[in-house]
């Protein structure tokens, strides 16, 4: 399934595995159990499965998204949640998949959750997902250096990202 998701776009090849590894390493730094760390790796690998519902032309756009395109992309976290919901093994981290685009100040999607309402799994996924996106080329922009990406994550903390998760990633990279 991961190869199918990543095969649609040259910019996302290897992304699922990278995010899975980052999520697992961050979870270990944060002191989560071994089982939780392994599940976060799985969540990182599967969290974007809902991108299959986004039209190909939207994902490969070199220009900024229009409103309709953005709404289409926003739906992917809910679609990922619905696709993965029947799988028992992922239940402990499923809400992390659903809410990985929420932000600490409530400005994210799909539900506008903030602070304590955000599961730790979502906070970890959000940081790993953002870091990977920033450090790899996209159709509309070139990659940042790891140092610049970490600076951007720190700049967006605590409004956007959980400070503990950003520090955990910082210790890893």
C-alpha positions in Angstrom: 0.0 0.0 0.0 2.8 2.4 0.9 4.5 1.9 -2.5 1.2 2.6 -4.2 0.8 5.8 -2.3 4.3 6.9 -2.9 4.4 5.7 -6.5 2.0 8.5 -7.5 4.5 11.2 -6.9 8.3 11.2 -7.2 8.5 13.7 -4.4 7.0 11.3 -1.8 9.2 8.3 -2.5 10.6 7.0 0.8 8.6 9.5 2.8 6.5 6.9 4.7 9.5 5.0 5.9 11.4 8.2 6.9 8.5 9.5 8.9 8.0 6.1 10.5 11.6 6.0 11.6 11.4 9.6 12.9 8.2 8.9 14.8 9.8 5.8 16.5 13.0 7.6 17.4 11.1 10.6 18.8 8.8 8.3 20.8 11.9 6.6 22.3 13.3 10.1 23.3 10.0 11.0 24.8 10.0 7.8 26.9 7.1 5.9 25.4 7.0 2.1 25.8 8.7 -0.2 23.2 5.3 -1.2 21.9 4.1 2.4 21.6 7.4 3.3 19.8 6.9 0.4 17.3 3.2 1.5 16.7 4.4 5.1 16.1 6.7 3.7 13.4 3.6 2.0 11.8 1.5 5.1 12.2 4.2 7.2 10.5 4.3 4.8 7.6 0.5 4.7 7.2 -0.6 8.2 8.2 -0.9 9.5 4.6 -2.8 6.6 3.1 -5.7 9.0 2.6 -3.7 10.8 0.0 -5.0 8.1 -2.4 -8.3 10.1 -2.4 -6.5 13.2 -3.6 -6.5 13.7 -7.4 -3.0 13.2 -9.0 -3.0 16.6 -10.5 -3.3 18.3 -7.1 -0.4 16.5 -5.5 2.0 17.3 -8.4 1.0 21.0 -8.7 3.9 23.4 -9.1 1.8 26.4 -8.2 0.0 27.1 -4.9 -3.1 25.2 -4.2 -6.5 26.8 -4.9 -9.3 26.6 -2.3 -10.7 23.4 -3.8 -7.3 21.8 -4.0 -6.5 22.6 -0.4 -9.9 21.2 0.8 -9.1 18.0 -1.2 -5.7 17.6 0.5 -7.2 18.5 3.9 -9.6 15.5 3.7 -6.7 13.0 3.6 -6.2 12.8 7.4 -9.9 11.8 7.8 -9.7 9.4 4.9 -6.6 7.8 6.4 -8.4 7.5 9.7 -11.4 5.8 8.1 -9.3 3.4 6.0 -7.2 2.3 9.0 -10.0 2.2 11.6 -10.8 -1.5 11.1 -7.2 -2.5 11.8 -7.0 -3.5 15.4 -3.2 -3.3 15.6 -3.2 0.5 14.9 -6.0 1.4 17.3 -3.7 2.8 20.0 -2.3 5.4 17.6 -5.2 5.9 15.3 -6.2 9.3 16.7 -2.7 10.4 15.9 -3.3 9.6 12.3 -6.6 11.5 12.3 -5.2 14.6 14.0 -1.7 14.9 12.6 -2.5 18.2 11.0 -3.9 19.8 14.1 -1.8 22.6 15.7 -1.2 23.4 19.4 -3.1 26.7 19.0 -6.2 25.2 17.4 -5.6 26.4 13.9 -5.1 23.0 12.3 -7.5 20.5 10.7 -9.7 18.5 10.6 -11.3 19.5 14.0 -9.4 22.6 15.3 -8.2 20.7 18.4 -5.6 22.4 20.6 -3.2 21.8 23.5 -4.4 18.9 25.8 -7.0 17.8 23.4 -4.3 16.7 21.0 -3.1 13.2 21.5 0.7 12.8 21.9 0.7 10.5 18.9 -0.7 13.4 16.7 1.9 15.8 18.1 4.7 13.4 17.3 3.4 12.8 13.8 2.9 16.5 13.2 6.5 17.3 13.9 8.0 14.3 12.0 5.6 15.0 9.0 6.5 18.7 8.9 10.3 18.1 9.2 10.3 15.5 6.4 8.2 17.8 4.2 10.6 20.7 4.7 13.8 18.7 4.2 12.7 17.2 0.9 12.0 18.8 -2.5 8.4 19.4 -3.4 6.9 20.3 -6.8 6.5 24.0 -5.7 9.7 24.5 -3.7 13.2 23.2 -3.0 14.2 21.4 0.2 15.4 23.2 3.3 18.6 22.1 5.1 18.0 20.1 8.2 19.2 23.1 10.3 16.8 25.5 8.6 13.9 23.0 9.0 14.7 22.8 12.8 14.8 26.5 13.0 11.4 26.7 11.4 10.0 24.1 13.7 11.4 26.0 16.7 9.9 29.3 15.3 6.5 27.6 15.1 6.6 26.3 18.7 4.6 26.4 20.9 1.8 27.8 18.7 2.0 25.1 16.1 4.1 22.3 17.4 4.6 20.7 20.8 7.9 21.9 22.3 8.7 18.4 23.7 8.3 16.8 20.3 10.4 19.4 18.6 13.1 19.0 21.2 13.0 15.2 20.8 13.5 15.6 17.1 16.2 18.1 17.6 18.1 15.6 19.8 17.8 13.0 17.0 18.8 15.1 14.0 
